[in-house]
Amino acid sequence: MKKVNFKKILMALTVAVAFLFAGMNTVQAQQASLIGGPLVLPAQVNYANSDLAVQVLDAKIAEIIAQLKQLTPGSPVFNALNLQYVFYLQIKETIESGETVPQSIINGVLFVMSDNYGATKQQGIQLRDDAIVLLSD
């Protein structure tokens, strides 16, 4: 009887370990799919220095806030603009904490693509491209 229980426990443990490794491979595959997308920055861009970038971001954030005040909360346009607000604010805060401008853009993309904000890969690419244009010389 004890031998049968041991075999059942061993089989259950084997299945659990198999699912654990399968799950880890799925997570790695999802992360790899982002690497070729919104997290890749072009090498030939000259980014603004940190002080200038913060000034530009302050102006952009103020512009977005003014637009948000005129929209109905929860509407699709409001939600899209609010995502931009969160994105640019995250970039600004990351620069102020000492990161470079390119790394701050990547951090902003990761932030809005997290579960809290749920931006799609396409939205991440669009936001990244807009930030590159805004924050390059």
PyMOL CGO cylinders between C-alpha atoms (Angstrom):
from pymol import cmd
from pymol.cgo import CYLINDER

trace = [
    CYLINDER, 0.00, 0.00, 0.00, 2.79, 2.42, 0.87, 0.3, 1, 1, 1, 1, 1, 1,
    CYLINDER, 2.79, 2.42, 0.87, 4.51, 1.62, -2.41, 0.3, 1, 1, 1, 1, 1, 1,
    CYLINDER, 4.51, 1.62, -2.41, 1.38, 2.60, -4.37, 0.3, 1, 1, 1, 1, 1, 1,
    CYLINDER, 1.38, 2.60, -4.37, 1.07, 5.91, -2.50, 0.3, 1, 1, 1, 1, 1, 1,
    CYLINDER, 1.07, 5.91, -2.50, 4.73, 6.65, -3.13, 0.3, 1, 1, 1, 1, 1, 1,
    CYLINDER, 4.73, 6.65, -3.13, 4.29, 6.01, -6.86, 0.3, 1, 1, 1, 1, 1, 1,
    CYLINDER, 4.29, 6.01, -6.86, 1.24, 8.32, -6.99, 0.3, 1, 1, 1, 1, 1, 1,
    CYLINDER, 1.24, 8.32, -6.99, 3.11, 11.06, -5.16, 0.3, 1, 1, 1, 1, 1, 1,
    CYLINDER, 3.11, 11.06, -5.16, 6.14, 10.64, -7.40, 0.3, 1, 1, 1, 1, 1, 1,
    CYLINDER, 6.14, 10.64, -7.40, 3.99, 10.85, -10.55, 0.3, 1, 1, 1, 1, 1, 1,
    CYLINDER, 3.99, 10.85, -10.55, 2.15, 13.92, -9.26, 0.3, 1, 1, 1, 1, 1, 1,
    CYLINDER, 2.15, 13.92, -9.26, 5.44, 15.59, -8.43, 0.3, 1, 1, 1, 1, 1, 1,
    CYLINDER, 5.44, 15.59, -8.43, 6.80, 14.78, -11.90, 0.3, 1, 1, 1, 1, 1, 1,
    CYLINDER, 6.80, 14.78, -11.90, 3.74, 16.29, -13.57, 0.3, 1, 1, 1, 1, 1, 1,
    CYLINDER, 3.74, 16.29, -13.57, 3.97, 19.40, -11.37, 0.3, 1, 1, 1, 1, 1, 1,
    CYLINDER, 3.97, 19.40, -11.37, 7.64, 19.91, -12.26, 0.3, 1, 1, 1, 1, 1, 1,
    CYLINDER, 7.64, 19.91, -12.26, 6.84, 19.44, -15.96, 0.3, 1, 1, 1, 1, 1, 1,
    CYLINDER, 6.84, 19.44, -15.96, 4.14, 22.12, -15.79, 0.3, 1, 1, 1, 1, 1, 1,
    CYLINDER, 4.14, 22.12, -15.79, 6.52, 24.43, -13.94, 0.3, 1, 1, 1, 1, 1, 1,
    CYLINDER, 6.52, 24.43, -13.94, 9.14, 24.18, -16.68, 0.3, 1, 1, 1, 1, 1, 1,
    CYLINDER, 9.14, 24.18, -16.68, 6.53, 24.51, -19.43, 0.3, 1, 1, 1, 1, 1, 1,
    CYLINDER, 6.53, 24.51, -19.43, 5.24, 27.69, -17.77, 0.3, 1, 1, 1, 1, 1, 1,
    CYLINDER, 5.24, 27.69, -17.77, 8.73, 29.15, -17.51, 0.3, 1, 1, 1, 1, 1, 1,
    CYLINDER, 8.73, 29.15, -17.51, 9.32, 28.55, -21.23, 0.3, 1, 1, 1, 1, 1, 1,
    CYLINDER, 9.32, 28.55, -21.23, 6.06, 30.32, -22.05, 0.3, 1, 1, 1, 1, 1, 1,
    CYLINDER, 6.06, 30.32, -22.05, 7.10, 33.39, -20.02, 0.3, 1, 1, 1, 1, 1, 1,
    CYLINDER, 7.10, 33.39, -20.02, 10.50, 33.46, -21.71, 0.3, 1, 1, 1, 1, 1, 1,
    CYLINDER, 10.50, 33.46, -21.71, 8.84, 33.23, -25.13, 0.3, 1, 1, 1, 1, 1, 1,
    CYLINDER, 8.84, 33.23, -25.13, 6.55, 36.16, -24.30, 0.3, 1, 1, 1, 1, 1, 1,
    CYLINDER, 6.55, 36.16, -24.30, 9.49, 38.29, -23.19, 0.3, 1, 1, 1, 1, 1, 1,
    CYLINDER, 9.49, 38.29, -23.19, 11.46, 37.41, -26.31, 0.3, 1, 1, 1, 1, 1, 1,
    CYLINDER, 11.46, 37.41, -26.31, 8.56, 38.53, -28.52, 0.3, 1, 1, 1, 1, 1, 1,
    CYLINDER, 8.56, 38.53, -28.52, 8.82, 42.01, -27.01, 0.3, 1, 1, 1, 1, 1, 1,
    CYLINDER, 8.82, 42.01, -27.01, 12.55, 42.31, -27.69, 0.3, 1, 1, 1, 1, 1, 1,
    CYLINDER, 12.55, 42.31, -27.69, 12.04, 42.71, -31.43, 0.3, 1, 1, 1, 1, 1, 1,
    CYLINDER, 12.04, 42.71, -31.43, 9.17, 45.11, -30.90, 0.3, 1, 1, 1, 1, 1, 1,
    CYLINDER, 9.17, 45.11, -30.90, 8.61, 48.10, -28.68, 0.3, 1, 1, 1, 1, 1, 1,
    CYLINDER, 8.61, 48.10, -28.68, 11.75, 47.60, -26.60, 0.3, 1, 1, 1, 1, 1, 1,
    CYLINDER, 11.75, 47.60, -26.60, 14.20, 48.01, -29.48, 0.3, 1, 1, 1, 1, 1, 1,
    CYLINDER, 14.20, 48.01, -29.48, 15.58, 51.51, -29.90, 0.3, 1, 1, 1, 1, 1, 1,
    CYLINDER, 15.58, 51.51, -29.90, 17.30, 52.67, -33.09, 0.3, 1, 1, 1, 1, 1, 1,
    CYLINDER, 17.30, 52.67, -33.09, 21.05, 53.06, -32.71, 0.3, 1, 1, 1, 1, 1, 1,
    CYLINDER, 21.05, 53.06, -32.71, 21.45, 56.17, -34.86, 0.3, 1, 1, 1, 1, 1, 1,
    CYLINDER, 21.45, 56.17, -34.86, 19.37, 58.53, -32.73, 0.3, 1, 1, 1, 1, 1, 1,
    CYLINDER, 19.37, 58.53, -32.73, 20.92, 61.42, -30.83, 0.3, 1, 1, 1, 1, 1, 1,
    CYLINDER, 20.92, 61.42, -30.83, 18.84, 61.82, -27.69, 0.3, 1, 1, 1, 1, 1, 1,
    CYLINDER, 18.84, 61.82, -27.69, 18.42, 65.09, -25.82, 0.3, 1, 1, 1, 1, 1, 1,
    CYLINDER, 18.42, 65.09, -25.82, 20.39, 65.44, -22.60, 0.3, 1, 1, 1, 1, 1, 1,
    CYLINDER, 20.39, 65.44, -22.60, 18.56, 64.67, -19.39, 0.3, 1, 1, 1, 1, 1, 1,
    CYLINDER, 18.56, 64.67, -19.39, 17.85, 68.29, -18.41, 0.3, 1, 1, 1, 1, 1, 1,
    CYLINDER, 17.85, 68.29, -18.41, 16.40, 69.17, -21.80, 0.3, 1, 1, 1, 1, 1, 1,
    CYLINDER, 16.40, 69.17, -21.80, 14.42, 65.93, -21.89, 0.3, 1, 1, 1, 1, 1, 1,
    CYLINDER, 14.42, 65.93, -21.89, 12.79, 66.72, -18.54, 0.3, 1, 1, 1, 1, 1, 1,
    CYLINDER, 12.79, 66.72, -18.54, 11.81, 70.21, -19.79, 0.3, 1, 1, 1, 1, 1, 1,
    CYLINDER, 11.81, 70.21, -19.79, 10.34, 68.77, -22.98, 0.3, 1, 1, 1, 1, 1, 1,
    CYLINDER, 10.34, 68.77, -22.98, 8.47, 66.13, -21.00, 0.3, 1, 1, 1, 1, 1, 1,
    CYLINDER, 8.47, 66.13, -21.00, 7.10, 68.73, -18.57, 0.3, 1, 1, 1, 1, 1, 1,
    CYLINDER, 7.10, 68.73, -18.57, 5.66, 70.67, -21.51, 0.3, 1, 1, 1, 1, 1, 1,
    CYLINDER, 5.66, 70.67, -21.51, 4.21, 67.51, -23.10, 0.3, 1, 1, 1, 1, 1, 1,
    CYLINDER, 4.21, 67.51, -23.10, 2.65, 66.39, -19.81, 0.3, 1, 1, 1, 1, 1, 1,
    CYLINDER, 2.65, 66.39, -19.81, 1.09, 69.84, -19.26, 0.3, 1, 1, 1, 1, 1, 1,
    CYLINDER, 1.09, 69.84, -19.26, -0.34, 69.71, -22.80, 0.3, 1, 1, 1, 1, 1, 1,
    CYLINDER, -0.34, 69.71, -22.80, -1.84, 66.27, -22.17, 0.3, 1, 1, 1, 1, 1, 1,
    CYLINDER, -1.84, 66.27, -22.17, -3.34, 67.37, -18.83, 0.3, 1, 1, 1, 1, 1, 1,
    CYLINDER, -3.34, 67.37, -18.83, -5.02, 70.33, -20.53, 0.3, 1, 1, 1, 1, 1, 1,
    CYLINDER, -5.02, 70.33, -20.53, -6.50, 68.00, -23.16, 0.3, 1, 1, 1, 1, 1, 1,
    CYLINDER, -6.50, 68.00, -23.16, -7.64, 65.45, -20.56, 0.3, 1, 1, 1, 1, 1, 1,
    CYLINDER, -7.64, 65.45, -20.56, -9.59, 68.15, -18.69, 0.3, 1, 1, 1, 1, 1, 1,
    CYLINDER, -9.59, 68.15, -18.69, -11.74, 68.67, -21.80, 0.3, 1, 1, 1, 1, 1, 1,
    CYLINDER, -11.74, 68.67, -21.80, -12.60, 64.98, -22.29, 0.3, 1, 1, 1, 1, 1, 1,
    CYLINDER, -12.60, 64.98, -22.29, -15.09, 62.63, -20.69, 0.3, 1, 1, 1, 1, 1, 1,
    CYLINDER, -15.09, 62.63, -20.69, -13.34, 60.24, -18.30, 0.3, 1, 1, 1, 1, 1, 1,
    CYLINDER, -13.34, 60.24, -18.30, -13.62, 56.66, -19.51, 0.3, 1, 1, 1, 1, 1, 1,
    CYLINDER, -13.62, 56.66, -19.51, -14.11, 57.53, -23.16, 0.3, 1, 1, 1, 1, 1, 1,
    CYLINDER, -14.11, 57.53, -23.16, -11.76, 55.84, -25.65, 0.3, 1, 1, 1, 1, 1, 1,
    CYLINDER, -11.76, 55.84, -25.65, -10.03, 59.13, -26.46, 0.3, 1, 1, 1, 1, 1, 1,
    CYLINDER, -10.03, 59.13, -26.46, -9.61, 59.92, -22.78, 0.3, 1, 1, 1, 1, 1, 1,
    CYLINDER, -9.61, 59.92, -22.78, -8.17, 56.46, -22.08, 0.3, 1, 1, 1, 1, 1, 1,
    CYLINDER, -8.17, 56.46, -22.08, -5.70, 56.70, -24.99, 0.3, 1, 1, 1, 1, 1, 1,
    CYLINDER, -5.70, 56.70, -24.99, -4.56, 60.14, -23.87, 0.3, 1, 1, 1, 1, 1, 1,
    CYLINDER, -4.56, 60.14, -23.87, -4.33, 59.02, -20.25, 0.3, 1, 1, 1, 1, 1, 1,
    CYLINDER, -4.33, 59.02, -20.25, -2.04, 56.17, -21.36, 0.3, 1, 1, 1, 1, 1, 1,
    CYLINDER, -2.04, 56.17, -21.36, 0.22, 58.78, -22.99, 0.3, 1, 1, 1, 1, 1, 1,
    CYLINDER, 0.22, 58.78, -22.99, 0.17, 60.81, -19.78, 0.3, 1, 1, 1, 1, 1, 1,
    CYLINDER, 0.17, 60.81, -19.78, 1.23, 57.78, -17.71, 0.3, 1, 1, 1, 1, 1, 1,
    CYLINDER, 1.23, 57.78, -17.71, 3.91, 56.89, -20.28, 0.3, 1, 1, 1, 1, 1, 1,
    CYLINDER, 3.91, 56.89, -20.28, 5.53, 60.34, -20.42, 0.3, 1, 1, 1, 1, 1, 1,
    CYLINDER, 5.53, 60.34, -20.42, 5.29, 60.78, -16.65, 0.3, 1, 1, 1, 1, 1, 1,
    CYLINDER, 5.29, 60.78, -16.65, 7.08, 57.45, -16.14, 0.3, 1, 1, 1, 1, 1, 1,
    CYLINDER, 7.08, 57.45, -16.14, 9.83, 58.48, -18.57, 0.3, 1, 1, 1, 1, 1, 1,
    CYLINDER, 9.83, 58.48, -18.57, 10.27, 61.80, -16.76, 0.3, 1, 1, 1, 1, 1, 1,
    CYLINDER, 10.27, 61.80, -16.76, 10.44, 60.18, -13.33, 0.3, 1, 1, 1, 1, 1, 1,
    CYLINDER, 10.44, 60.18, -13.33, 12.93, 57.58, -14.57, 0.3, 1, 1, 1, 1, 1, 1,
    CYLINDER, 12.93, 57.58, -14.57, 15.19, 60.29, -16.04, 0.3, 1, 1, 1, 1, 1, 1,
    CYLINDER, 15.19, 60.29, -16.04, 14.99, 62.24, -12.78, 0.3, 1, 1, 1, 1, 1, 1,
    CYLINDER, 14.99, 62.24, -12.78, 16.06, 59.11, -10.90, 0.3, 1, 1, 1, 1, 1, 1,
    CYLINDER, 16.06, 59.11, -10.90, 19.30, 59.04, -12.91, 0.3, 1, 1, 1, 1, 1, 1,
    CYLINDER, 19.30, 59.04, -12.91, 18.60, 56.77, -15.90, 0.3, 1, 1, 1, 1, 1, 1,
    CYLINDER, 18.60, 56.77, -15.90, 19.54, 57.70, -19.46, 0.3, 1, 1, 1, 1, 1, 1,
    CYLINDER, 19.54, 57.70, -19.46, 16.91, 58.94, -21.88, 0.3, 1, 1, 1, 1, 1, 1,
    CYLINDER, 16.91, 58.94, -21.88, 16.89, 55.74, -24.01, 0.3, 1, 1, 1, 1, 1, 1,
    CYLINDER, 16.89, 55.74, -24.01, 16.63, 53.50, -20.93, 0.3, 1, 1, 1, 1, 1, 1,
    CYLINDER, 16.63, 53.50, -20.93, 13.85, 55.71, -19.59, 0.3, 1, 1, 1, 1, 1, 1,
    CYLINDER, 13.85, 55.71, -19.59, 11.88, 55.25, -22.82, 0.3, 1, 1, 1, 1, 1, 1,
    CYLINDER, 11.88, 55.25, -22.82, 12.21, 51.48, -22.49, 0.3, 1, 1, 1, 1, 1, 1,
    CYLINDER, 12.21, 51.48, -22.49, 11.14, 51.67, -18.84, 0.3, 1, 1, 1, 1, 1, 1,
    CYLINDER, 11.14, 51.67, -18.84, 8.11, 53.74, -19.88, 0.3, 1, 1, 1, 1, 1, 1,
    CYLINDER, 8.11, 53.74, -19.88, 7.11, 51.15, -22.48, 0.3, 1, 1, 1, 1, 1, 1,
    CYLINDER, 7.11, 51.15, -22.48, 7.48, 48.32, -19.95, 0.3, 1, 1, 1, 1, 1, 1,
    CYLINDER, 7.48, 48.32, -19.95, 5.44, 50.30, -17.43, 0.3, 1, 1, 1, 1, 1, 1,
    CYLINDER, 5.44, 50.30, -17.43, 2.44, 50.90, -19.71, 0.3, 1, 1, 1, 1, 1, 1,
    CYLINDER, 2.44, 50.90, -19.71, 2.58, 47.34, -21.04, 0.3, 1, 1, 1, 1, 1, 1,
    CYLINDER, 2.58, 47.34, -21.04, 2.39, 45.95, -17.50, 0.3, 1, 1, 1, 1, 1, 1,
    CYLINDER, 2.39, 45.95, -17.50, -0.81, 44.41, -16.18, 0.3, 1, 1, 1, 1, 1, 1,
    CYLINDER, -0.81, 44.41, -16.18, -1.77, 47.70, -14.50, 0.3, 1, 1, 1, 1, 1, 1,
    CYLINDER, -1.77, 47.70, -14.50, -2.19, 49.56, -17.81, 0.3, 1, 1, 1, 1, 1, 1,
    CYLINDER, -2.19, 49.56, -17.81, -2.28, 46.74, -20.36, 0.3, 1, 1, 1, 1, 1, 1,
    CYLINDER, -2.28, 46.74, -20.36, -1.04, 48.60, -23.43, 0.3, 1, 1, 1, 1, 1, 1,
    CYLINDER, -1.04, 48.60, -23.43, -0.79, 46.36, -26.48, 0.3, 1, 1, 1, 1, 1, 1,
    CYLINDER, -0.79, 46.36, -26.48, 2.44, 45.69, -28.34, 0.3, 1, 1, 1, 1, 1, 1,
    CYLINDER, 2.44, 45.69, -28.34, 1.27, 48.04, -31.11, 0.3, 1, 1, 1, 1, 1, 1,
    CYLINDER, 1.27, 48.04, -31.11, 0.51, 50.79, -28.58, 0.3, 1, 1, 1, 1, 1, 1,
    CYLINDER, 0.51, 50.79, -28.58, 3.94, 50.24, -27.03, 0.3, 1, 1, 1, 1, 1, 1,
    CYLINDER, 3.94, 50.24, -27.03, 5.62, 50.63, -30.42, 0.3, 1, 1, 1, 1, 1, 1,
    CYLINDER, 5.62, 50.63, -30.42, 3.64, 53.80, -31.19, 0.3, 1, 1, 1, 1, 1, 1,
    CYLINDER, 3.64, 53.80, -31.19, 4.40, 55.35, -27.81, 0.3, 1, 1, 1, 1, 1, 1,
    CYLINDER, 4.40, 55.35, -27.81, 8.09, 54.43, -28.13, 0.3, 1, 1, 1, 1, 1, 1,
    CYLINDER, 8.09, 54.43, -28.13, 8.28, 56.00, -31.61, 0.3, 1, 1, 1, 1, 1, 1,
    CYLINDER, 8.28, 56.00, -31.61, 6.54, 59.17, -30.42, 0.3, 1, 1, 1, 1, 1, 1,
    CYLINDER, 6.54, 59.17, -30.42, 8.93, 59.45, -27.46, 0.3, 1, 1, 1, 1, 1, 1,
    CYLINDER, 8.93, 59.45, -27.46, 11.95, 58.99, -29.72, 0.3, 1, 1, 1, 1, 1, 1,
    CYLINDER, 11.95, 58.99, -29.72, 10.79, 61.85, -31.96, 0.3, 1, 1, 1, 1, 1, 1,
    CYLINDER, 10.79, 61.85, -31.96, 10.01, 64.02, -28.93, 0.3, 1, 1, 1, 1, 1, 1,
    CYLINDER, 10.01, 64.02, -28.93, 13.27, 63.36, -27.10, 0.3, 1, 1, 1, 1, 1, 1,
    CYLINDER, 13.27, 63.36, -27.10, 15.80, 63.32, -29.93, 0.3, 1, 1, 1, 1, 1, 1,
    CYLINDER, 15.80, 63.32, -29.93, 17.88, 66.24, -31.18, 0.3, 1, 1, 1, 1, 1, 1,
]
cmd.load_cgo(trace, "trace")
